[in-house]
Amino acid sequence: MKKAFLSAGLAGLLSIPATGLAQPAGVTEVAPGVRVIDGSKVAVLSLSGAAIRQAVADNPKFSAIKKMLGSEGITNPGPQGTITHMYKLRDTDDEKDKVLILFVKGGKVLDLLLT
């Protein structure tokens, strides 16, 4: 189930339904209900991937994680009634650029994908 859950979240990255909210930097609504993300214009956070995983394990409340990350990120409807919050990240553990996706439901982070 977890694999299908994450696959469904990744499948939505190519064409993402718009939520009607103000668009973050790098996000353009190209047609009604369809957004395109230009990764070169999205803000990059420099954080430890291990620290993010540990923070979610210690306190899965999204409000706490949002404080750590500084914003809600790029939000979209996700699989199984979740909201996804996506961030572009420079992982200080290995100095690689990554994408962090948080799957949030009921104010709690149910899962995360850091790739």
N, C-alpha and C positions, 0 to 999 in steps of 0.2 A: 504494500500500500504506500509506503514512504517513497519508493522509487517512482510510482505513478504520480504521486502528489508533486514531487519535484519536477518530473518531466512535464506535467501540465503547467507548472509555473514557468518553466523555460520556454515552452511552446508559445506562450503569450508575449514574449519579448519582441517578436518581429512586427506585429501590428497590435497595438494596445488600445483598447477602448478608452476614450477620453472620459474624465470624471467631471468636467465642467468647472474645475478649480483653476486658479492661476497656474500657468505652466512654469516649472523650474527651468533654469538655464539648460540649454541643450535639448529641450523637448519642444516639438512643433506639432500643432494640429494640422495635418495635411488635408483632411476631409472631415466632415462631421462624424465624430465618434472614433477617429483614427489618429493616433499620435506616432511620431517617429522620434527616436532618440539618437542624437548626434553625440556619441561618446566623447568626441574631442572638445565639446563645449560644456560637459558636465563637470561640476566641481569635484576635485579629488581630495579625499580625506587620507591623512597619514596616521594609521593606527595599527596596532598589533592584532593580527587575526586571532591569535591564541587568547589575547585579552578580551576580545569581543565574545568569543565562545565561552570563556569563563564567566563573563558578566551576565550572559544569558542564562547560563547554568545556575548562577548564584541568585539572580533575580529576573525572572522572565517577564516582568511587567514592561510593556513597550515604553511607557513614560520614562522609565529609568534608562533604557537603552537609547531612547531618543535624546535624552540629555547628554549622554556620552558621545553620540554621533553629531549632535548639534542641529538636527532637523528631521523632518519626516521622510526625507529622500523623495524619490519619484514613486508616487503611490498609484496603485492599479488594483482593480478587482482580481482576486486570485482564485485558486481552486478550492472547492468545498467550503465556500462562504468566507474565505480569508481575504485579507487585504495584503498585498505585497508592498514592501517598502524597499526600493533598490538604491544602492549607493555604489559609487566608483571609489575604490580603495587602493591606496599604496600600502601594502602589507609590510610593516617595518620588520617583521620576523625574517622575511626572505627577499625584501626589496623588489617584489613583483607587483604589477598592476593586477587588480582583481575586481570582481563584481560581488557585492554582498547583497543577498536577497533575504529579507526577513518575512516570514509568513505569520501574520498576526490575526488573531480572532479573539473577540471579547477582551481586548486590551492586553493580551498576553502573547508573547512570541512562542508559537507552536513549534517552529522549526526554522533553521537558517541554512543557507547555501552560500558558501564562499568559494568561488572558483575563478 
